[in-house]
Amino acid sequence: MIERDYIMRILKQFFDMLQKLINNIDTSKEETLELELNGLCLKFLGNSIEFYSDIEDHNIIDSLGQGSPSEVQARATMLSELLYHRVIGLDDELERTRLAKNVLTLLNYIDEHSNTYSFERLSRISQMETMLL
């Protein structure tokens, strides 16, 4: 119970900061978005966004580290959000495709292990699958 409350508080803090970032940043400035996303990634996941971006999609879940299933799922949720916002801001088609695979892997993992149904998650899964076609 305490662990779940802690994880929920961390997720709320993360999403509040991400929402503030997305609402206040000029998305036409890719470098600014990259720096802000990297800052969130370092703060909440302990590694740079480049670290997670360079990992192959089949190793992305292992890169989240050890912990309880709910901790890993929370980290996967945060990372999928960060990478998702990075993917939609990229102009490089090759890099976008590679990152879309990572986002899709994370979203599918979350979907398989979550007891919560999410239209947004399913929509993003569909969006990433479309990007990969």
N, C-alpha and C positions, 0 to 999 in steps of 0.2 A: 504494500500500500504506500509506504513512504517512498520507495523507489519510483513507483508510477507517478506520484505527485511531483517528485523532483524532475523526472523526465518531461512531464507535461509543462512544468515551469520553464525549463530550458527551451523547449520547443516554442512556447509562447513568446519568450524573450527573443529567440531567433527570428520568428516570423514577424514580430513587431519591428525589429531592426531592418529586416529585408523589405518589408512594406514601406517603411520610411525611406529607405534607399531607392526603391523603384519609383516611388511617387515624387521624389525630390531631385532625381538625377536627370541630366540631359542625355537620353539614350543615344543621341547621335555622336556623342564623344565616347568611342569604344574604350579608349585608354582609362578614362575616369571610371567607367563601369567595371572594367577589369580590376582596377585597384581596389574599389569598394567591395566587390565580390571576394577578392583575395583576402581582404581584411576580415570579412565575416568567416571565411573558410578557416583562416588561421585561428581566430578566436574560438570557434565552436568545434572544429574538427582537428586542430593541432597541426595541420599541414597546409601548404599552399594549394591554390586551385590548380596550378600547373602540375603539381604532384599527382593529383587525382585525374587531371586531363591526360597525362601521359600513360596512364595505366590502361591495359587492354580491357575490354568489356567483360571478359570471362574472369578477370581477377579483381574487379572493382569491389565486390562484396568483401573479399578477404582483406582488402586494404583498409577497411573500416576498423579493424582491430578486434580484440576480444571483448567480451562482456555478455551480459544477459541478452536474450533475444530481443527484449524491448529496447535495450540500449542500442543494439546494432540497427534495429529498425528505425529508431529515432535519428541515428547518424545517417542512415540511408535516406531518410526523408529530407534532412537538411542538405545533404550532398546533391540529391536529385534536384532540389529547388535551385541551388547555386549553379549547377551545370546546365539546367534548363534555361535559366536566364542568360547564361553565357552562350548557349547554342543559338537562341533566337537573336542575339546581338552580333553574331559572326557573319562576315561576308565571305570568308574562305570556304568554299563548298566542301573540299576534302576534310578540313578540320571540323566543319559542322556535322558531316556524316559520321566521323569517328566519335565525336562527343555525343551525338544522338544515340549511338549504340550504347554508350555508357548510361545515359539517362534512361533509355528503354530497359536495360538490365536492372537498374535500381528500382524503377517503377514497377516492373514485374515482380521483383523480390518483395517490395512493400505490399503489392496487391495479394501475393500468395500468403504472406504472413500476417496480414492485418485482419482484424475482426470488424473493421469499419468499411462500409461501402462508400466509394467516392466517385461522383460523376466527373469531377475535375481530374482525378488521377486517370480514369479511363479515357477521358478526352486527350490528355497529354500522351498516354500510351498510343492512342490512335494517331496523334500528330507526329510522334517520333517515328512510328511505322511508316507513315506517309513520306516523311523526309528520307527514309532509307530506300524507298522504291526507286 
